[in-house]
Structure formats: structure tokens, C-alpha cells
């Protein structure tokens, strides 16, 4: 039985870890605040509208974020597509992207979006393991003008919904918040 295996870079796993073919079929696990959303496609729907998309590109050492940005009135004020600002007022948002360095074990990619006018972090996300992305912080508005507030402890949408410690199986689909 001669099988050839193509080596792959797996974030969070050592070189001696076997490749788990069952888990490679699973989708992303998103950690949003203290909530776990297992087996997702990386899309987060907030109040019925797809607003956030997270992609892990371990071969390039990257985490990619696509995000629609709205004002407190629900007006569309910007768009971030795969870490690149589009349709945003000049210099309103800054994007810091950290690419993982293969030569440094444990170095993982992250992305931080900051509102330059307030100095506030709009979104901070990082890869924590193979197919596992954590949204550490978030403070942005939904298309309905509701504040989405994410801390390490909870995810709150407006004053009506707070999630903390929830675990959800998404069967390869989107995460629905609100």
C-alpha cells in the first residue's frame, strides 16, 4: 500500500499530528464572545442580513474578513472585502492585518478594524487553531441600526438579545444572530 501524502500547513497542530480526514470535511468553528458556533461556512447573518464573513487561509498565514459597516441609523457607511476597504470614506477605518510567520511556532494570523474618528475597535478577530476563528471584540451596527457589541464574555445585539456561553451546531450553514 503505497500512498503519497501532500504535506499541509495546519495552524495549531504540530508537524507530527496526523491529518484527520473527518475533521477536514467539517466547516469552521466560530467563537463569538463566549459562544461557539460549530461547523459553519464562516458567514454571520445579523438580524437577517449577511454582514460578516470570516475566512481562514492557513497556507498563506492569513485570516480574511469581509464586513459591511452601518451607522447607528442603519445607513450603509462602508465595506471591507477580504481585509481591503471598499466603499468607505477616506481614512475612516484602519485595518491592521497580521500574517502568521511559519518560522515562529504558535504565530497565528489576526485582523483588527479601527474607526479612526473615535479610536474604537470595530472588530478584532484571530485564528486560534485549525478551522477555528475567534471574534474577540466587536462594536459595530447592524443594517437596522442596532449596536452589535462583542466582548470576550458575550455577544449583545441592541438591548434585546445577549448570548453568553451558547453552543450551536450549524451543519455547514451560516451563523444567525438576532
N, CA, C and O atoms as a DFTB+ gen file, in Angstrom:
712 C
 N C O
     1  1       0.833      -1.180       0.000
     2  2       0.000       0.000       0.000
     3  2       0.872       1.235       0.000
     4  3       1.359       1.653       1.050
     5  1       1.065       1.798      -1.113
     6  2       1.885       2.983      -1.204
     7  2       0.998       4.182      -1.492
     8  3       0.486       4.342      -2.600
     9  1       0.825       5.015      -0.488
    10  2       0.048       6.232      -0.652
    11  2       0.958       7.421      -0.427
    12  3       1.777       7.418       0.491
    13  1       0.817       8.425      -1.253
    14  2       1.616       9.623      -1.019
    15  2       0.730      10.675      -0.378
    16  3      -0.411      10.883      -0.790
    17  1       1.259      11.320       0.613
    18  2       0.545      12.381       1.298
    19  2       1.177      13.709       0.954
    20  3       2.400      13.849       0.975
    21  1       0.359      14.668       0.644
    22  2       0.845      16.013       0.374
    23  2       0.895      16.745       1.714
    24  3      -0.128      16.873       2.385
    25  1       2.082      17.229       2.111
    26  2       2.150      17.935       3.392
    27  2       1.345      19.224       3.330
    28  3       1.355      19.939       2.328
    29  1       0.642      19.505       4.435
    30  2      -0.144      20.725       4.530
    31  2       0.233      21.450       5.794
    32  3       0.562      20.826       6.803
    33  1       0.186      22.776       5.745
    34  2       0.414      23.580       6.937
    35  2      -0.890      23.628       7.711
    36  3      -1.912      24.074       7.188
    37  1      -0.858      23.177       8.937
    38  2      -2.050      23.165       9.768
    39  2      -1.794      24.032      10.976
    40  3      -0.960      23.703      11.820
    41  1      -2.508      25.141      11.062
    42  2      -2.338      26.054      12.185
    43  2      -2.822      25.379      13.449
    44  3      -3.906      24.798      13.478
    45  1      -2.019      25.457      14.489
    46  2      -2.403      24.905      15.776
    47  2      -2.061      23.439      15.930
    48  3      -2.339      22.869      16.985
    49  1      -1.480      22.809      14.946
    50  2      -1.117      21.401      15.043
    51  2       0.372      21.261      14.802
    52  3       0.960      22.011      14.023
    53  1       0.962      20.321      15.459
    54  2       2.395      20.097      15.262
    55  2       2.602      19.274      14.005
    56  3       1.659      18.683      13.479
    57  1       3.824      19.237      13.529
    58  2       4.128      18.519      12.301
    59  2       3.868      17.023      12.445
    60  3       3.654      16.346      11.439
    61  1       3.881      16.491      13.660
    62  2       3.688      15.065      13.857
    63  2       2.214      14.681      13.992
    64  3       1.899      13.493      14.064
    65  1       1.294      15.669      14.027
    66  2      -0.119      15.349      14.132
    67  2      -0.616      14.727      12.833
    68  3      -0.308      15.235      11.754
    69  1      -1.382      13.632      12.916
    70  2      -1.932      13.048      11.693
    71  2      -3.036      13.944      11.148
    72  3      -3.697      14.662      11.899
    73  1      -3.228      13.892       9.834
    74  2      -4.295      14.663       9.210
    75  2      -5.594      13.906       9.447
    76  3      -5.702      12.736       9.080
    77  1      -6.568      14.549      10.047
    78  2      -7.861      13.952      10.353
    79  2      -8.795      14.241       9.198
    80  3      -9.273      15.366       9.050
    81  1      -9.067      13.219       8.363
    82  2      -9.877      13.444       7.177
    83  2     -11.320      13.767       7.530
    84  3     -11.977      14.492       6.783
    85  1     -11.834      13.257       8.639
    86  2     -13.205      13.578       9.038
    87  2     -13.324      15.047       9.409
    88  3     -14.279      15.707       8.998
    89  1     -12.368      15.578      10.185
    90  2     -12.449      16.979      10.577
    91  2     -12.167      17.913       9.407
    92  3     -12.604      19.064       9.419
    93  1     -11.435      17.429       8.387
    94  2     -11.167      18.288       7.243
    95  2     -12.435      18.538       6.436
    96  3     -12.487      19.487       5.653
    97  1     -13.468      17.697       6.612
    98  2     -14.745      17.893       5.939
    99  2     -15.634      18.859       6.709
   100  3     -16.604      19.380       6.159
   101  1     -15.318      19.100       7.960
   102  2     -16.108      19.990       8.788
   103  2     -15.829      21.438       8.418
   104  3     -14.762      21.766       7.899
   105  1     -16.807      22.302       8.695
   106  2     -16.643      23.722       8.435
   107  2     -15.878      24.394       9.556
   108  3     -15.288      23.737      10.414
   109  1     -15.901      25.702       9.532
   110  2     -15.211      26.498      10.547
   111  2     -15.972      26.504      11.862
   112  3     -17.201      26.445      11.891
   113  1     -15.221      26.574      12.939
   114  2     -15.827      26.839      14.237
   115  2     -15.571      28.304      14.534
   116  3     -14.425      28.753      14.563
   117  1     -16.656      29.051      14.756
   118  2     -16.538      30.461      15.088
   119  2     -16.816      30.644      16.568
   120  3     -17.816      30.156      17.095
   121  1     -15.921      31.351      17.226
   122  2     -16.090      31.714      18.625
   123  2     -16.403      33.202      18.629
   124  3     -15.554      34.027      18.292
   125  1     -17.627      33.536      19.012
   126  2     -18.061      34.932      19.017
   127  2     -18.386      35.280      20.451
   128  3     -19.394      34.833      20.998
   129  1     -17.516      36.089      21.064
   130  2     -17.617      36.291      22.507
   131  2     -17.331      34.957      23.177
   132  3     -16.320      34.322      22.875
   133  1     -18.198      34.523      24.077
   134  2     -18.018      33.225      24.739
   135  2     -18.875      32.143      24.084
   136  3     -19.058      31.070      24.659
   137  1     -19.399      32.412      22.894
   138  2     -20.299      31.488      22.202
   139  2     -19.563      30.701      21.135
   140  3     -18.681      31.231      20.460
   141  1     -19.933      29.417      20.983
   142  2     -19.327      28.546      19.978
   143  2     -20.357      28.205      18.924
   144  3     -21.464      27.760      19.226
   145  1     -19.963      28.426      17.666
   146  2     -20.793      28.059      16.533
   147  2     -19.977      27.063      15.716
   148  3     -19.035      27.437      15.018
   149  1     -20.350      25.801      15.814
   150  2     -19.578      24.728      15.182
   151  2     -20.057      24.472      13.760
   152  3     -21.227      24.671      13.433
   153  1     -19.119      24.025      12.920
   154  2     -19.398      23.600      11.558
   155  2     -20.162      24.671      10.782
   156  3     -21.282      24.434      10.329
   157  1     -19.559      25.842      10.631
   158  2     -20.179      26.946       9.890
   159  2     -19.475      27.130       8.549
   160  3     -18.417      26.550       8.301
   161  1     -20.075      27.939       7.700
   162  2     -19.419      28.299       6.440
   163  2     -18.661      29.628       6.564
   164  3     -18.137      30.144       5.577
   165  1     -18.608      30.178       7.792
   166  2     -17.871      31.419       8.035
   167  2     -18.699      32.678       7.902
   168  3     -18.199      33.772       8.164
   169  1     -19.964      32.550       7.498
   170  2     -20.842      33.701       7.303
   171  2     -21.662      33.932       8.576
   172  3     -22.199      32.993       9.164
   173  1     -21.746      35.204       8.991
   174  2     -22.554      35.583      10.145
   175  2     -23.665      36.501       9.653
   176  3     -23.411      37.575       9.109
   177  1     -24.899      36.057       9.854
   178  2     -26.074      36.836       9.485
   179  2     -26.576      37.533      10.744
   180  3     -26.878      36.882      11.745
   181  1     -26.663      38.858      10.689
   182  2     -27.107      39.642      11.834
   183  2     -28.438      40.289      11.487
   184  3     -28.547      41.050      10.525
   185  1     -29.440      39.973      12.285
   186  2     -30.801      40.468      12.076
   187  2     -31.277      40.212      10.647
   188  3     -31.889      41.073      10.014
   189  1     -30.981      39.008      10.154
   190  2     -31.473      38.578       8.848
   191  2     -30.619      38.946       7.655
   192  3     -30.957      38.562       6.535
   193  1     -29.530      39.673       7.839
   194  2     -28.689      40.096       6.716
   195  2     -27.258      39.611       6.925
   196  3     -26.688      39.768       8.005
   197  1     -26.685      39.018       5.875
   198  2     -25.292      38.584       5.954
   199  2     -24.415      39.815       6.057
   200  3     -24.389      40.653       5.155
   201  1     -23.687      39.919       7.179
   202  2     -22.919      41.138       7.436
   203  2     -21.433      40.868       7.632
   204  3     -20.612      41.754       7.394
   205  1     -21.075      39.669       8.058
   206  2     -19.689      39.342       8.376
   207  2     -19.344      37.995       7.762
   208  3     -20.127      37.049       7.841
   209  1     -18.164      37.913       7.148
   210  2     -17.681      36.662       6.574
   211  2     -16.222      36.512       6.958
   212  3     -15.406      37.392       6.682
   213  1     -15.892      35.397       7.596
   214  2     -14.532      35.114       8.054
   215  2     -13.979      33.930       7.284
   216  3     -14.646      32.905       7.144
   217  1     -12.753      34.071       6.782
   218  2     -12.099      33.007       6.023
   219  2     -10.714      32.750       6.591
   220  3      -9.974      33.686       6.890
   221  1     -10.372      31.499       6.735
   222  2      -9.036      31.116       7.169
   223  2      -8.257      30.628       5.958
   224  3      -8.713      29.744       5.233
   225  1      -7.090      31.201       5.744
   226  2      -6.202      30.796       4.649
   227  2      -4.859      30.381       5.248
   228  3      -3.881      31.122       5.144
   229  1      -4.802      29.198       5.877
   230  2      -3.579      28.798       6.581
   231  2      -2.347      28.677       5.679
   232  3      -1.226      28.900       6.138
   233  1      -2.540      28.329       4.407
   234  2      -1.391      28.203       3.510
   235  2      -0.693      29.544       3.312
   236  3       0.521      29.591       3.109
   237  1      -1.454      30.631       3.370
   238  2      -0.884      31.968       3.238
   239  2      -0.653      32.618       4.600
   240  3      -0.121      33.726       4.672
   241  1      -1.042      31.951       5.669
   242  2      -0.886      32.522       7.007
   243  2      -1.806      33.704       7.236
   244  3      -1.441      34.647       7.938
   245  1      -3.014      33.665       6.643
   246  2      -3.917      34.811       6.694
   247  2      -5.285      34.470       7.261
   248  3      -5.773      33.347       7.143
   249  1      -5.872      35.459       7.869
   250  2      -7.280      35.478       8.228
   251  2      -7.883      36.596       7.393
   252  3      -7.382      37.721       7.402
   253  1      -8.961      36.290       6.668
   254  2      -9.593      37.297       5.819
   255  2     -10.964      37.650       6.381
   256  3     -11.743      36.773       6.753
   257  1     -11.247      38.963       6.435
   258  2     -12.508      39.460       6.973
   259  2     -13.220      40.271       5.895
   260  3     -12.634      41.150       5.262
   261  1     -14.498      39.953       5.703
   262  2     -15.386      40.758       4.870
   263  2     -16.488      41.250       5.793
   264  3     -17.108      40.455       6.499
   265  1     -16.738      42.566       5.795
   266  2     -17.662      43.158       6.758
   267  2     -18.378      44.346       6.140
   268  3     -17.749      45.221       5.544
   269  1     -19.706      44.373       6.285
   270  2     -20.470      45.558       5.926
   271  2     -20.611      46.415       7.168
   272  3     -20.910      45.913       8.252
   273  1     -20.392      47.720       7.004
   274  2     -20.444      48.663       8.128
   275  2     -21.622      49.610       7.947
   276  3     -21.861      50.143       6.864
   277  1     -22.357      49.804       9.053
   278  2     -23.545      50.651       9.053
   279  2     -23.437      51.683      10.158
   280  3     -22.693      51.502      11.122
   281  1     -24.186      52.768      10.010
   282  2     -24.243      53.801      11.046
   283  2     -25.333      53.427      12.057
   284  3     -26.036      52.430      11.891
   285  1     -25.455      54.237      13.096
   286  2     -26.475      53.999      14.114
   287  2     -27.899      54.183      13.571
   288  3     -28.871      53.808      14.226
   289  1     -28.011      54.761      12.376
   290  2     -29.321      54.899      11.746
   291  2     -29.593      53.778      10.737
   292  3     -30.678      53.702      10.159
   293  1     -28.606      52.918      10.534
   294  2     -28.754      51.820       9.579
   295  2     -28.276      52.158       8.177
   296  3     -28.427      51.347       7.263
   297  1     -27.703      53.337       7.992
   298  2     -27.171      53.724       6.678
   299  2     -25.862      52.970       6.417
   300  3     -25.005      52.877       7.296
   301  1     -25.721      52.441       5.213
   302  2     -24.510      51.706       4.834
   303  2     -23.358      52.699       4.690
   304  3     -23.400      53.577       3.828
   305  1     -22.336      52.566       5.528
   306  2     -21.236      53.543       5.505
   307  2     -19.915      52.968       5.022
   308  3     -18.959      53.712       4.801
   309  1     -19.852      51.646       4.855
   310  2     -18.591      51.102       4.390
   311  2     -18.634      49.606       4.188
   312  3     -19.570      48.919       4.596
   313  1     -17.593      49.129       3.546
   314  2     -17.467      47.707       3.251
   315  2     -15.985      47.342       3.287
   316  3     -15.143      48.031       2.713
   317  1     -15.698      46.272       3.958
   318  2     -14.346      45.707       3.992
   319  2     -14.428      44.375       3.274
   320  3     -15.196      43.504       3.683
   321  1     -13.652      44.196       2.209
   322  2     -13.696      42.947       1.449
   323  2     -12.341      42.279       1.511
   324  3     -11.360      42.758       0.942
   325  1     -12.309      41.152       2.220
   326  2     -11.090      40.355       2.363
   327  2      -9.923      41.236       2.794
   328  3      -8.853      41.229       2.184
   329  1     -10.161      42.003       3.876
   330  2      -9.183      42.876       4.525
   331  2      -8.862      44.159       3.766
   332  3      -7.956      44.893       4.159
   333  1      -9.581      44.437       2.700
   334  2      -9.324      45.644       1.912
   335  2     -10.553      46.551       1.990
   336  3     -11.661      46.118       1.677
   337  1     -10.361      47.821       2.412
   338  2     -11.507      48.717       2.491
   339  2     -12.043      49.069       1.101
   340  3     -11.289      49.336       0.164
   341  1     -13.363      49.058       1.008
   342  2     -14.030      49.449      -0.233
   343  2     -15.283      50.222       0.162
   344  3     -15.903      49.912       1.179
   345  1     -15.651      51.188      -0.600
   346  2     -16.856      51.980      -0.346
   347  2     -16.855      52.621       1.039
   348  3     -17.914      52.798       1.640
   349  1     -15.699      52.963       1.539
   350  2     -15.626      53.622       2.843
   351  2     -15.071      55.022       2.671
   352  3     -14.222      55.250       1.809
   353  1     -15.541      55.968       3.484
   354  2     -14.960      57.309       3.433
   355  2     -13.448      57.227       3.676
   356  3     -12.976      56.415       4.472
   357  1     -12.720      58.064       2.988
   358  2     -11.256      58.048       3.081
   359  2     -10.785      58.116       4.526
   360  3     -11.176      59.004       5.284
   361  1      -9.963      57.190       4.881
   362  2      -9.289      57.131       6.182
   363  2     -10.213      57.009       7.395
   364  3      -9.775      57.258       8.518
   365  1     -11.492      56.629       7.196
   366  2     -12.351      56.462       8.376
   367  2     -11.986      55.213       9.155
   368  3     -12.020      55.215      10.386
   369  1     -11.636      54.151       8.452
   370  2     -11.311      52.897       9.117
   371  2      -9.892      52.484       8.765
   372  3      -9.461      52.592       7.617
   373  1      -9.172      52.008       9.780
   374  2      -7.848      51.439       9.514
   375  2      -7.936      49.937       9.746
   376  3      -8.663      49.466      10.621
   377  1      -7.186      49.205       8.950
   378  2      -7.185      47.749       9.036
   379  2      -5.761      47.298       9.303
   380  3      -4.851      47.552       8.514
   381  1      -5.587      46.618      10.439
   382  2      -4.295      46.021      10.770
   383  2      -4.413      44.527      10.536
   384  3      -5.310      43.874      11.070
   385  1      -3.507      43.991       9.739
   386  2      -3.513      42.571       9.400
   387  2      -2.179      41.975       9.813
   388  3      -1.119      42.476       9.438
   389  1      -2.243      40.895      10.595
   390  2      -1.027      40.185      10.973
   391  2      -1.019      38.839      10.271
   392  3      -1.916      38.016      10.456
   393  1       0.000      38.634       9.468
   394  2       0.179      37.369       8.756
   395  2       1.041      36.458       9.625
   396  3       2.069      36.883      10.155
   397  1       0.616      35.207       9.768
   398  2       1.377      34.244      10.571
   399  2       2.716      33.959       9.906
   400  3       2.816      33.879       8.682
   401  1       3.730      33.809      10.729
   402  2       5.086      33.521      10.263
   403  2       5.364      32.039      10.505
   404  3       5.374      31.580      11.648
   405  1       5.591      31.291       9.415
   406  2       5.859      29.847       9.519
   407  2       7.050      29.531      10.402
   408  3       7.099      28.469      11.022
   409  1       8.010      30.440      10.465
   410  2       9.228      30.155      11.221
   411  2       9.025      30.333      12.722
   412  3       9.901      29.980      13.512
   413  1       7.869      30.880      13.123
   414  2       7.589      31.091      14.542
   415  2       6.419      30.200      14.963
   416  3       5.269      30.516      14.658
   417  1       6.693      29.092      15.659
   418  2       5.612      28.212      16.099
   419  2       4.626      28.972      16.983
   420  3       5.019      29.745      17.857
   421  1       3.355      28.737      16.739
   422  2       2.328      29.395      17.537
   423  2       1.950      30.778      17.056
   424  3       1.041      31.387      17.620
   425  1       2.616      31.304      16.027
   426  2       2.262      32.615      15.493
   427  2       1.023      32.455      14.623
   428  3       1.047      31.739      13.622
   429  1      -0.058      33.124      15.010
   430  2      -1.339      32.965      14.326
   431  2      -1.811      34.295      13.741
   432  3      -1.519      35.356      14.294
   433  1      -2.538      34.242      12.627
   434  2      -2.999      35.482      11.987
   435  2      -4.142      36.146      12.747
   436  3      -4.933      35.490      13.424
   437  1      -4.201      37.486      12.609
   438  2      -5.298      38.252      13.189
   439  2      -5.573      39.481      12.337
   440  3      -4.741      39.912      11.539
   441  1      -6.787      40.043      12.535
   442  2      -7.203      41.248      11.829
   443  2      -7.892      42.163      12.833
   444  3      -8.699      41.711      13.645
   445  1      -7.568      43.458      12.771
   446  2      -8.219      44.447      13.634
   447  2      -8.669      45.617      12.764
   448  3      -7.886      46.171      11.992
   449  1      -9.947      45.984      12.902
   450  2     -10.518      47.127      12.189
   451  2     -10.799      48.200      13.234
   452  3     -11.470      47.941      14.234
   453  1     -10.283      49.411      12.999
   454  2     -10.438      50.516      13.947
   455  2     -11.104      51.695      13.255
   456  3     -10.783      52.028      12.114
   457  1     -12.036      52.318      13.964
   458  2     -12.671      53.548      13.480
   459  2     -11.735      54.698      13.844
   460  3     -11.545      54.994      15.024
   461  1     -11.163      55.332      12.857
   462  2     -10.186      56.393      13.084
   463  2     -10.799      57.617      13.761
   464  3     -10.104      58.335      14.480
   465  1     -12.087      57.862      13.540
   466  2     -12.712      59.059      14.116
   467  2     -12.921      58.920      15.624
   468  3     -12.911      59.924      16.336
   469  1     -13.107      57.710      16.118
   470  2     -13.335      57.502      17.549
   471  2     -12.180      56.784      18.237
   472  3     -12.065      56.828      19.462
   473  1     -11.323      56.123      17.460
   474  2     -10.235      55.323      18.026
   475  2     -10.714      53.976      18.561
   476  3      -9.936      53.228      19.152
   477  1     -11.988      53.669      18.354
   478  2     -12.582      52.448      18.881
   479  2     -12.370      51.264      17.931
   480  3     -12.415      51.413      16.709
   481  1     -12.138      50.084      18.522
   482  2     -12.025      48.868      17.730
   483  2     -13.408      48.478      17.238
   484  3     -14.327      48.291      18.035
   485  1     -13.555      48.357      15.931
   486  2     -14.811      47.955      15.319
   487  2     -14.919      46.430      15.353
   488  3     -15.974      45.880      15.666
   489  1     -13.821      45.761      15.030
   490  2     -13.801      44.295      15.012
   491  2     -12.368      43.828      15.192
   492  3     -11.440      44.366      14.587
   493  1     -12.206      42.814      16.037
   494  2     -10.911      42.152      16.170
   495  2     -11.157      40.658      16.161
   496  3     -11.923      40.134      16.970
   497  1     -10.491      39.975      15.229
   498  2     -10.653      38.533      15.094
   499  2      -9.286      37.894      14.911
   500  3      -8.359      38.514      14.390
   501  1      -9.174      36.633      15.351
   502  2      -7.912      35.916      15.201
   503  2      -8.184      34.436      14.974
   504  3      -9.217      33.902      15.377
   505  1      -7.242      33.803      14.329
   506  2      -7.285      32.359      14.186
   507  2      -6.689      31.782      15.460
   508  3      -5.603      32.184      15.879
   509  1      -7.398      30.837      16.080
   510  2      -6.891      30.250      17.320
   511  2      -6.438      28.807      17.136
   512  3      -5.677      28.293      17.956
   513  1      -6.888      28.154      16.087
   514  2      -6.482      26.784      15.767
   515  2      -6.951      26.494      14.342
   516  3      -7.613      27.321      13.715
   517  1      -6.602      25.322      13.846
   518  2      -7.035      24.910      12.510
   519  2      -8.559      24.943      12.450
   520  3      -9.228      24.277      13.241
   521  1      -9.109      25.714      11.517
   522  2     -10.550      25.841      11.308
   523  2     -11.291      26.389      12.523
   524  3     -12.460      26.067      12.741
   525  1     -10.614      27.212      13.310
   526  2     -11.249      27.823      14.474
   527  2     -10.851      29.293      14.519
   528  3      -9.672      29.626      14.641
   529  1     -11.860      30.176      14.419
   530  2     -11.644      31.616      14.405
   531  2     -12.412      32.225      15.563
   532  3     -13.560      31.866      15.826
   533  1     -11.756      33.155      16.254
   534  2     -12.390      33.823      17.377
   535  2     -12.576      35.298      17.069
   536  3     -11.638      35.987      16.669
   537  1     -13.810      35.776      17.262
   538  2     -14.083      37.211      17.212
   539  2     -13.950      37.673      18.655
   540  3     -14.811      37.401      19.491
   541  1     -12.860      38.374      18.933
   542  2     -12.515      38.769      20.294
   543  2     -13.300      40.000      20.729
   544  3     -13.855      40.044      21.827
   545  1     -13.337      40.999      19.851
   546  2     -14.023      42.259      20.146
   547  2     -14.798      42.716      18.926
   548  3     -14.413      42.458      17.785
   549  1     -15.893      43.395      19.191
   550  2     -16.665      43.988      18.117
   551  2     -17.568      45.073      18.661
   552  3     -18.160      44.931      19.731
   553  1     -17.664      46.139      17.927
   554  2     -18.576      47.230      18.277
   555  2     -18.924      47.924      16.965
   556  3     -18.231      48.834      16.509
   557  1     -20.029      47.457      16.373
   558  2     -20.482      47.986      15.097
   559  2     -21.999      47.881      15.055
   560  3     -22.610      47.298      15.951
   561  1     -22.607      48.443      14.015
   562  2     -24.053      48.475      13.923
   563  2     -24.563      47.519      12.851
   564  3     -23.902      47.282      11.840
   565  1     -25.759      46.975      13.096
   566  2     -26.425      46.133      12.103
   567  2     -27.094      47.035      11.066
   568  3     -27.111      48.257      11.213
   569  1     -27.640      46.426      10.027
   570  2     -28.338      47.200       8.992
   571  2     -29.619      47.844       9.525
   572  3     -30.212      48.697       8.864
   573  1     -30.042      47.434      10.721
   574  2     -31.216      48.044      11.353
   575  2     -30.812      49.116      12.366
   576  3     -31.662      49.660      13.071
   577  1     -29.505      49.419      12.438
   578  2     -29.034      50.452      13.350
   579  2     -28.890      49.985      14.792
   580  3     -28.765      50.813      15.695
   581  1     -28.904      48.677      15.025
   582  2     -28.749      48.129      16.368
   583  2     -27.265      47.875      16.631
   584  3     -26.556      47.345      15.776
   585  1     -26.806      48.258      17.819
   586  2     -25.406      48.061      18.182
   587  2     -25.125      46.578      18.396
   588  3     -25.832      45.903      19.145
   589  1     -24.096      46.083      17.737
   590  2     -23.595      44.732      17.950
   591  2     -22.350      44.905      18.806
   592  3     -21.365      45.505      18.376
   593  1     -22.405      44.374      20.020
   594  2     -21.320      44.545      20.997
   595  2     -20.783      43.165      21.364
   596  3     -21.491      42.350      21.955
   597  1     -19.527      42.914      21.010
   598  2     -18.896      41.623      21.285
   599  2     -17.710      41.856      22.210
   600  3     -16.830      42.667      21.922
   601  1     -17.701      41.136      23.318
   602  2     -16.579      41.137      24.251
   603  2     -16.160      39.677      24.423
   604  3     -16.839      38.787      23.912
   605  1     -15.063      39.411      25.128
   606  2     -14.704      38.005      25.358
   607  2     -15.776      37.228      26.134
   608  3     -15.749      35.998      26.157
   609  1     -16.713      37.933      26.764
   610  2     -17.698      37.273      27.612
   611  2     -19.075      37.116      26.996
   612  3     -19.815      36.212      27.386
   613  1     -19.448      37.974      26.036
   614  2     -20.796      37.904      25.481
   615  2     -20.843      38.505      24.090
   616  3     -19.891      39.119      23.611
   617  1     -22.003      38.299      23.459
   618  2     -22.348      38.949      22.194
   619  2     -23.735      39.532      22.402
   620  3     -24.689      38.798      22.661
   621  1     -23.850      40.848      22.289
   622  2     -25.114      41.539      22.538
   623  2     -25.524      42.294      21.281
   624  3     -24.708      42.959      20.643
   625  1     -26.812      42.177      20.936
   626  2     -27.352      42.918      19.802
   627  2     -28.462      43.807      20.337
   628  3     -29.503      43.330      20.788
   629  1     -28.217      45.107      20.276
   630  2     -29.163      46.059      20.841
   631  2     -29.318      45.806      22.329
   632  3     -28.373      45.397      23.004
   633  1     -30.519      46.055      22.835
   634  2     -30.772      45.795      24.254
   635  2     -31.631      44.555      24.435
   636  3     -31.977      44.197      25.561
   637  1     -31.981      43.891      23.324
   638  2     -32.911      42.785      23.417
   639  2     -32.323      41.393      23.398
   640  3     -33.019      40.444      23.759
   641  1     -31.071      41.222      22.992
   642  2     -30.523      39.870      22.870
   643  2     -29.080      39.839      23.329
   644  3     -28.245      40.594      22.831
   645  1     -28.789      38.974      24.273
   646  2     -27.425      38.754      24.729
   647  2     -27.159      37.263      24.748
   648  3     -27.918      36.491      25.334
   649  1     -26.073      36.862      24.101
   650  2     -25.655      35.461      24.103
   651  2     -24.381      35.346      24.919
   652  3     -23.448      36.129      24.737
   653  1     -24.339      34.372      25.821
   654  2     -23.096      34.076      26.507
   655  2     -23.064      32.602      26.857
   656  3     -23.970      32.074      27.501
   657  1     -21.992      31.948      26.416
   658  2     -21.796      30.530      26.692
   659  2     -22.640      29.595      25.854
   660  3     -22.702      28.405      26.163
   661  1     -23.297      30.077      24.801
   662  2     -24.124      29.213      23.957
   663  2     -23.237      28.386      23.027
   664  3     -22.175      28.838      22.599
   665  1     -23.688      27.167      22.722
   666  2     -23.015      26.292      21.765
   667  2     -24.046      25.901      20.724
   668  3     -25.148      25.471      21.065
   669  1     -23.689      26.049      19.442
   670  2     -24.636      25.791      18.362
   671  2     -23.964      24.987      17.266
   672  3     -22.824      25.267      16.895
   673  1     -24.660      23.994      16.749
   674  2     -24.216      23.216      15.591
   675  2     -24.894      23.807      14.370
   676  3     -26.121      23.892      14.325
   677  1     -24.109      24.219      13.372
   678  2     -24.663      24.927      12.220
   679  2     -24.739      24.110      10.941
   680  3     -25.208      24.620       9.923
   681  1     -24.299      22.874      10.959
   682  2     -24.437      21.952       9.819
   683  2     -23.924      22.533       8.509
   684  3     -24.510      22.305       7.451
   685  1     -22.827      23.285       8.583
   686  2     -22.220      23.848       7.390
   687  2     -22.857      25.140       6.912
   688  3     -22.492      25.655       5.855
   689  1     -23.806      25.671       7.678
   690  2     -24.511      26.878       7.253
   691  2     -24.010      28.125       7.950
   692  3     -22.930      28.144       8.539
   693  1     -24.829      29.174       7.867
   694  2     -24.461      30.462       8.427
   695  2     -24.802      30.528       9.918
   696  3     -25.627      29.768      10.424
   697  1     -24.152      31.443      10.585
   698  2     -24.466      31.752      11.979
   699  2     -25.528      32.841      11.940
   700  3     -25.360      33.849      11.253
   701  1     -26.616      32.646      12.670
   702  2     -27.688      33.639      12.711
   703  2     -27.718      34.298      14.085
   704  3     -27.912      33.635      15.104
   705  1     -27.524      35.610      14.094
   706  2     -27.596      36.388      15.335
   707  2     -28.723      37.398      15.213
   708  3     -28.760      38.178      14.262
   709  1     -29.618      37.388      16.143
   710  2     -30.718      38.352      16.177
   711  2     -31.824      38.103      15.219
   712  3     -32.790      38.865      15.179
